[in-house]
Amino acid sequence: MSTKLLCRITEGMLILLILFVVFCLVLFYIPGSRWGEALAGYWEGSVATLKVFLTLAAAFALWILFELFFVFRTVTDDPFLERNVKAFLRMGAAAELAGLLFVGRCFLSFTPMTAVCAIVMLLAGMFALVLAAVFRRAVEYKAENDLTI
């Protein structure tokens, strides 16, 4: 499979994920929605707290998905750009904040899945920060190489 086709498939999946997150968030805010009522039944706190939590979680997810989408737009041409370094830093920050959000939820309403989500988000944030450092080095090497030739 060619790199260009793989990038197009990945971009399509990212678009579908973005639409799914937006759809779920909109569905939750529709008054009288059974989906919103069903979620509220699993929550030990107030419905307002649940809405704040889900809205923040969706915002962090959308932030990461949009950053990934714009990084994938550069993969076929030249991925080693300063813009991608900053995108990985922003994705790392968003994932770490989402991880802290899930850690906070563990104190309000603990479930094993919430703890797993917190660990996954914190690890994903660290992974994105490491990728930012790797990409920063690659950008430096590329700039030095471009000046040499």
Disulfide bonds with the S-S distance in Angstrom:
none
